[in-house]
Amino acid sequence: MSDRGGRYEAQLAGYKAFVPAPLPPVDPPFNLTGEIARLLSEADRALAELKGSTRTLPNADLFVAMYVRKEAVLSSQIEGTQSSLDDILRAEAELNSPGAPRDVGEVLNYIAALNYGLARLKELPVSGRLIKEIHERLMRGVRGGEKSPGEFRTGQVHIGPMGASVRDATFVPPPPEHVPTAIHDLERFIHEERELPPLVRIGLAHAQFETVHPFHDGNGRTGRLLITFLLCAEGLLDKPVLYLSYFLRAHRAEYYEALQATRDRGDYEGWIRFFLTGVAEVARQAAEVAAQIIDLREGHRTMIGDAYDRGSKHAFALLDFLFKRPVVMANEVRDSLGISGGGARNLINRFVELGILIEITGYERNKAFEYAPYTALFGDLSGLGQANPNRPT
């Protein structure tokens, strides 16, 4: 067992906790040659193409919300939530769905925390302070919200099968007295290390955060949010359009194994190979979605132009609104476009006739409509794997 990643320390209660070594890896230094160099080149190129693709969108801010929702759903599902993208869209439209999972609030919190963090990056660097603020918003009013949200833990945590004791845990993070120093070291690494390429530093920072596990709950989601913040802070992306959790969810066992190998064997290179593979794969997929969004919008703008002899101004405005809020009710359309209730209903009915919207409630009143051709571009997110058997306790 290598001590390159840190060391296991025996505790008085009869178990061993892991105390990570500060980044970057030493003895030996991180190896940037061979396959890692190739994967890094591919990932950098894929990110650059994604960045370019989003810059060709007519109004990128209209479309980012769906990328954010997708990442939020998948990152939360890694931690065992059952909510799908459809559940989130319905919740945002304030539709009462009796069969909806009870954990919708956790995903909505993720979206709020991500948007809050990106806004805060304009005035506050990625730091322990920012991480605490993000965690507080992530955990506000949901499962685990009673466990000191926004504050570093003061007790021991462990990772393992549900109900397992700390002695039977898969992994025991450092004792709480080590957390402040470890986070301080991580912050220093993020801002002072410049010999390693940005993507490698981001991957190492995520692995280190998950090893430190600084909170009583919500560490996995916070650590994946950290990836997004660092990608944007480093200028690798203009907008949060990389839903990396798609890859991590689909390869969850390998994800956890690669993280654990950094601790047990100091195998940071293996983790970075996995991380870079995921970044490249998802960046290419996200760029394809951006191209499909452009095609869809242009196709529907042409359809609307052909369908309206006049009065198409409000129809075009509704189409753009749907990219931001793909599940709507007539009152939202009325308020957003500043038109009458009757005008909103007429617009919606025309969009239904054109196949742009579909009615999703089956109600006679208080109907809701979905821009299904758009939401379909982001796929069915509910069937990727099962609940995480190693949820932190």
C-alpha positions as CSV (number, residue, x, y, z in Angstrom):
1,M,0.0,0.0,0.0
2,S,1.5,3.3,-1.1
3,D,1.5,6.4,1.1
4,R,1.7,8.7,-2.0
5,G,-2.0,9.6,-1.5
6,G,-1.8,9.8,2.3
7,R,-1.9,7.4,5.2
8,Y,-4.3,5.4,7.3
9,E,-4.2,6.3,11.0
10,A,-5.5,4.0,13.8
11,Q,-8.2,5.6,15.9
12,L,-9.0,4.9,19.6
13,A,-12.4,3.5,18.6
14,G,-10.6,0.6,16.8
15,Y,-10.9,1.7,13.1
16,K,-8.4,3.4,10.7
17,A,-9.2,6.8,9.1
18,F,-7.4,8.1,6.0
19,V,-5.5,11.3,6.2
20,P,-4.7,12.6,2.6
21,A,-1.4,14.0,1.6
22,P,-1.5,17.5,0.2
23,L,-1.7,17.9,-3.6
24,P,0.1,17.7,-6.0
25,P,1.2,14.1,-5.8
26,V,4.9,13.6,-5.1
27,D,7.3,10.7,-4.9
28,P,6.9,10.2,-7.8
29,P,5.5,13.4,-9.3
30,F,2.4,13.2,-11.4
31,N,3.1,11.5,-14.8
32,L,1.8,13.5,-17.7
33,T,3.2,11.3,-20.4
34,G,1.8,8.5,-22.6
35,E,-1.9,7.7,-22.5
36,I,-2.6,10.6,-20.1
37,A,-1.1,13.1,-22.6
38,R,-3.3,11.7,-25.4
39,L,-6.4,11.7,-23.2
40,L,-5.7,15.2,-22.1
41,S,-5.4,16.4,-25.7
42,E,-8.7,14.8,-26.6
43,A,-10.5,16.2,-23.6
44,D,-9.1,19.7,-24.2
45,R,-10.1,19.5,-27.8
46,A,-13.6,18.3,-27.0
47,L,-14.1,21.1,-24.4
48,A,-12.9,23.7,-26.9
49,E,-15.4,22.4,-29.4
50,L,-18.2,22.5,-26.8
51,K,-17.3,26.0,-25.9
52,G,-17.4,27.0,-29.5
53,S,-20.7,25.2,-30.1
54,T,-22.4,27.1,-27.2
55,R,-21.1,30.4,-28.6
56,T,-23.0,29.7,-31.8
57,L,-26.3,29.5,-29.9
58,P,-28.5,32.5,-30.6
59,N,-29.0,33.2,-26.9
60,A,-26.9,30.7,-24.9
61,D,-28.6,31.7,-21.6
62,L,-31.9,30.4,-22.9
63,F,-30.5,26.9,-23.4
64,V,-28.1,26.5,-20.4
65,A,-31.0,25.8,-18.0
66,M,-31.6,22.4,-19.6
67,Y,-27.9,21.4,-19.3
68,V,-28.0,22.4,-15.7
69,R,-31.1,20.5,-15.0
70,K,-29.6,17.4,-16.6
71,E,-26.5,17.6,-14.5
72,A,-28.5,18.2,-11.4
73,V,-30.7,15.1,-12.0
74,L,-27.8,12.8,-12.7
75,S,-25.6,14.0,-9.9
76,S,-28.4,13.6,-7.4
77,Q,-29.3,10.2,-8.8
78,I,-25.7,9.0,-8.0
79,E,-26.6,9.7,-4.4
80,G,-29.8,7.7,-4.6
81,T,-32.5,10.1,-5.6
82,Q,-35.3,8.8,-8.0
83,S,-36.4,12.1,-9.5
84,S,-36.2,12.3,-13.3
85,L,-35.9,15.3,-15.6
86,D,-39.6,15.1,-16.2
87,D,-40.3,15.3,-12.5
88,I,-38.1,18.5,-12.2
89,L,-39.8,20.2,-15.2
90,R,-43.2,19.5,-13.7
91,A,-42.1,20.7,-10.2
92,E,-40.8,23.9,-11.7
93,A,-44.2,24.4,-13.5
94,E,-45.8,23.9,-10.0
95,L,-47.8,20.9,-11.2
96,N,-49.0,18.6,-8.5
97,S,-48.0,15.1,-9.4
98,P,-49.1,12.6,-6.8
99,G,-46.7,10.0,-8.0
100,A,-43.7,12.3,-8.0
101,P,-40.7,11.2,-6.0
102,R,-40.3,12.9,-2.6
103,D,-36.7,13.9,-3.3
104,V,-37.5,16.5,-6.1
105,G,-36.4,19.2,-3.6
106,E,-32.8,17.8,-3.6
107,V,-32.5,18.2,-7.3
108,L,-34.1,21.7,-7.3
109,N,-31.6,22.6,-4.6
110,Y,-28.7,21.4,-6.8
111,I,-29.9,23.7,-9.6
112,A,-30.2,26.6,-7.1
113,A,-26.7,25.9,-5.6
114,L,-25.1,25.7,-9.1
115,N,-26.6,28.9,-10.3
116,Y,-25.7,30.6,-7.0
117,G,-22.2,29.5,-7.1
118,L,-21.7,30.6,-10.7
119,A,-23.0,34.1,-9.7
120,R,-20.7,34.2,-6.7
121,L,-17.6,33.3,-8.8
122,K,-17.8,36.9,-10.2
123,E,-16.8,38.2,-6.8
124,L,-15.4,35.3,-4.8
125,P,-12.8,32.7,-6.0
126,V,-13.3,29.0,-5.5
127,S,-12.5,28.6,-1.8
128,G,-13.5,27.0,1.4
129,R,-15.9,29.9,2.0
130,L,-17.6,29.4,-1.4
131,I,-17.8,25.7,-0.8
132,K,-19.5,26.3,2.5
133,E,-22.0,28.7,0.9
134,I,-22.8,26.2,-1.9
135,H,-23.3,23.3,0.6
136,E,-25.7,25.4,2.7
137,R,-27.9,26.0,-0.3
138,L,-27.6,22.5,-1.5
139,M,-28.8,21.0,1.8
140,R,-31.4,23.6,2.7
141,G,-34.7,22.0,3.8
142,V,-33.9,18.5,2.3
143,R,-32.6,15.2,3.5
144,G,-29.5,15.8,5.5
145,G,-30.4,19.4,6.0
146,E,-30.3,19.0,9.8
147,K,-26.6,18.1,9.7
148,S,-25.1,21.5,10.0
149,P,-25.4,22.6,6.3
150,G,-22.7,25.1,5.3
151,E,-20.3,24.0,8.2
152,F,-17.5,21.6,8.1
153,R,-18.2,18.5,10.1
154,T,-17.2,18.1,13.7
155,G,-17.6,14.3,13.8
156,Q,-16.4,11.3,12.0
157,V,-18.2,10.1,8.9
158,H,-17.8,6.9,6.9
159,I,-18.7,5.4,3.5
160,G,-20.1,1.9,3.2
161,P,-23.3,-0.1,2.8
162,M,-26.4,1.4,4.4
163,G,-26.4,0.6,8.1
164,A,-22.8,-0.5,8.2
165,S,-20.7,0.6,11.2
166,V,-17.5,2.7,10.9
167,R,-15.5,-0.5,11.5
168,D,-17.2,-2.2,8.5
169,A,-16.9,0.9,6.3
170,T,-15.6,0.8,2.7
171,F,-13.7,4.0,3.4
172,V,-13.3,6.3,6.5
173,P,-12.3,9.9,5.7
174,P,-10.0,11.9,7.9
175,P,-11.0,12.7,11.5
176,P,-12.8,16.1,11.8
177,E,-9.7,17.9,13.2
178,H,-7.9,17.3,9.9
179,V,-10.6,18.8,7.8
180,P,-9.8,22.6,8.0
181,T,-6.2,22.0,7.2
182,A,-7.0,19.7,4.3
183,I,-9.4,22.2,2.8
184,H,-6.9,25.0,3.2
185,D,-4.3,22.8,1.4
186,L,-6.8,22.1,-1.4
187,E,-7.6,25.8,-1.8
188,R,-3.8,26.5,-2.1
189,F,-3.4,23.8,-4.7
190,I,-6.3,25.2,-6.8
191,H,-4.9,28.7,-6.9
192,E,-1.1,28.2,-6.7
193,E,-0.4,25.0,-8.7
194,R,0.3,26.0,-12.3
195,E,2.7,23.3,-13.5
196,L,-0.1,20.8,-14.1
197,P,-2.7,21.5,-16.9
198,P,-6.1,22.9,-15.8
199,L,-8.1,19.7,-16.5
200,V,-5.6,17.6,-14.5
201,R,-5.8,20.1,-11.6
202,I,-9.6,20.0,-11.7
203,G,-9.7,16.2,-11.6
204,L,-7.2,16.0,-8.8
205,A,-9.1,18.7,-6.8
206,H,-12.4,16.7,-7.1
207,A,-10.7,13.5,-6.0
208,Q,-9.1,15.3,-3.0
209,F,-12.4,16.9,-2.0
210,E,-14.2,13.5,-2.0
211,T,-11.4,12.0,0.1
212,V,-11.6,14.8,2.7
213,H,-15.4,14.5,2.8
214,P,-15.6,17.8,4.8
215,F,-19.4,17.7,5.5
216,H,-21.7,15.4,7.3
217,D,-23.8,14.8,4.1
218,G,-23.9,16.1,0.6
219,N,-20.2,15.7,-0.2
220,G,-20.7,13.9,-3.5
221,R,-23.0,16.5,-5.0
222,T,-20.8,19.3,-3.6
223,G,-17.7,17.7,-5.1
224,R,-19.3,17.4,-8.5
225,L,-20.5,21.0,-8.3
226,L,-16.8,21.9,-7.7
227,I,-15.9,20.5,-11.1
228,T,-18.4,22.8,-12.8
229,F,-17.2,25.9,-10.9
230,L,-13.5,25.1,-11.7
231,L,-14.2,24.5,-15.4
232,C,-15.9,27.9,-15.6
233,A,-13.3,29.7,-13.3
234,E,-10.5,28.3,-15.5
235,G,-12.1,29.6,-18.6
236,L,-12.5,26.1,-20.1
237,L,-16.2,26.7,-20.5
238,D,-18.2,29.9,-20.7
239,K,-21.4,28.3,-19.5
240,P,-22.1,25.2,-17.3
241,V,-23.0,22.9,-20.2
242,L,-20.9,19.8,-19.3
243,Y,-23.1,17.2,-17.5
244,L,-20.2,15.0,-16.4
245,S,-22.5,13.2,-14.0
246,Y,-23.9,11.4,-17.0
247,F,-20.6,9.6,-17.4
248,L,-20.0,9.1,-13.6
249,R,-23.5,7.7,-13.2
250,A,-23.1,5.3,-16.1
251,H,-19.7,4.1,-14.8
252,R,-20.4,4.5,-11.1
253,A,-18.5,1.4,-9.8
254,E,-15.4,2.4,-11.8
255,Y,-15.8,6.0,-10.5
256,Y,-15.7,4.9,-6.9
257,E,-12.9,2.4,-7.6
258,A,-10.7,5.0,-9.2
259,L,-11.2,7.4,-6.3
260,Q,-10.4,4.7,-3.8
261,A,-7.2,3.8,-5.8
262,T,-5.8,7.3,-5.2
263,R,-6.0,6.5,-1.5
264,D,-4.9,2.9,-1.3
265,R,-2.3,3.0,-4.0
266,G,-1.7,6.6,-4.7
267,D,-2.9,5.9,-8.3
268,Y,-3.8,9.5,-9.3
269,E,-2.9,8.7,-12.9
270,G,-5.6,6.0,-13.1
271,W,-8.2,8.4,-11.7
272,I,-7.2,11.1,-14.2
273,R,-7.4,8.7,-17.1
274,F,-10.9,7.9,-16.0
275,F,-11.8,11.6,-15.5
276,L,-10.4,12.8,-18.8
277,T,-12.2,10.0,-20.7
278,G,-15.4,11.2,-19.2
279,V,-14.8,14.8,-19.9
280,A,-14.1,14.1,-23.6
281,E,-17.1,11.8,-24.0
282,V,-19.6,14.1,-22.4
283,A,-18.2,17.2,-24.0
284,R,-18.7,15.7,-27.5
285,Q,-22.2,14.6,-26.6
286,A,-23.1,18.1,-25.2
287,A,-21.7,19.7,-28.3
288,E,-23.9,17.5,-30.5
289,V,-26.9,18.5,-28.4
290,A,-26.0,22.2,-29.0
291,A,-26.0,21.6,-32.7
292,Q,-29.4,19.8,-32.5
293,I,-30.8,22.7,-30.5
294,I,-29.8,25.1,-33.3
295,D,-31.4,22.9,-35.9
296,L,-34.6,22.5,-33.8
297,R,-35.0,26.2,-33.2
298,E,-34.4,27.1,-36.9
299,G,-36.8,24.4,-38.0
300,H,-39.6,25.6,-35.6
301,R,-39.0,29.3,-36.5
302,T,-39.5,28.4,-40.2
303,M,-42.6,26.4,-39.3
304,I,-44.0,29.4,-37.3
305,G,-43.1,31.8,-40.1
306,D,-45.0,29.6,-42.6
307,A,-48.0,29.2,-40.3
308,Y,-48.5,32.9,-39.4
309,D,-49.4,35.4,-42.1
310,R,-49.1,38.1,-39.4
311,G,-48.8,38.3,-35.7
312,S,-45.8,36.0,-35.6
313,K,-44.0,38.3,-33.1
314,H,-45.6,36.7,-30.1
315,A,-45.2,33.2,-31.6
316,F,-41.4,33.7,-31.9
317,A,-41.3,35.0,-28.4
318,L,-43.1,32.0,-27.1
319,L,-40.7,29.7,-28.9
320,D,-37.7,31.3,-27.2
321,F,-39.5,31.2,-23.8
322,L,-40.0,27.5,-24.2
323,F,-36.3,26.8,-24.4
324,K,-36.0,28.3,-20.9
325,R,-39.2,26.8,-19.5
326,P,-40.2,23.8,-21.6
327,V,-43.2,23.0,-19.5
328,V,-45.7,25.8,-19.3
329,M,-49.2,26.8,-18.4
330,A,-51.3,29.5,-20.1
331,N,-50.9,32.0,-17.3
332,E,-47.1,31.8,-17.6
333,V,-47.3,32.5,-21.3
334,R,-49.7,35.3,-20.7
335,D,-47.4,36.9,-18.1
336,S,-44.1,36.3,-20.0
337,L,-45.3,37.7,-23.3
338,G,-47.5,40.4,-21.8
339,I,-50.6,39.3,-23.7
340,S,-54.2,38.5,-22.7
341,G,-55.2,35.1,-21.3
342,G,-57.2,34.4,-24.5
343,G,-54.2,35.3,-26.6
344,A,-52.0,33.0,-24.6
345,R,-54.4,30.1,-25.0
346,N,-54.7,30.7,-28.8
347,L,-50.9,30.7,-29.2
348,I,-50.6,27.5,-27.2
349,N,-53.4,25.7,-29.2
350,R,-51.7,26.7,-32.4
351,F,-48.4,25.3,-31.2
352,V,-50.2,22.1,-30.3
353,E,-51.6,21.9,-33.8
354,L,-48.0,22.4,-35.2
355,G,-46.7,19.6,-33.1
356,I,-44.4,22.0,-31.1
357,L,-46.2,21.5,-27.8
358,I,-48.1,18.5,-26.3
359,E,-50.6,18.6,-23.5
360,I,-49.3,16.5,-20.6
361,T,-51.9,16.6,-17.8
362,G,-55.1,15.4,-19.4
363,Y,-57.1,18.0,-17.4
364,E,-60.0,20.0,-18.7
365,R,-58.7,23.0,-16.8
366,N,-55.2,24.1,-15.6
367,K,-53.6,22.3,-18.5
368,A,-49.8,22.1,-18.8
369,F,-47.9,21.8,-22.1
370,E,-44.4,20.4,-22.8
371,Y,-42.0,21.4,-25.6
372,A,-41.3,17.7,-26.1
373,P,-39.1,18.0,-29.2
374,Y,-36.7,20.0,-27.1
375,T,-36.7,17.9,-23.9
376,A,-36.2,14.8,-26.0
377,L,-32.8,16.1,-27.0
378,F,-31.7,15.5,-23.4
379,G,-32.8,11.9,-23.3
380,D,-34.4,9.8,-20.6
381,L,-32.4,10.3,-17.5
382,S,-34.3,8.1,-15.1
383,G,-32.9,4.7,-16.1
384,L,-29.2,5.0,-15.6
385,G,-28.4,2.5,-12.9
386,Q,-29.8,2.0,-9.4
387,A,-29.5,3.8,-6.0
388,N,-26.0,4.1,-4.6
389,P,-25.4,1.2,-2.1
390,N,-22.4,3.1,-0.6
391,R,-24.2,6.3,0.5
392,P,-22.2,8.1,3.1
393,T,-23.5,8.0,6.7
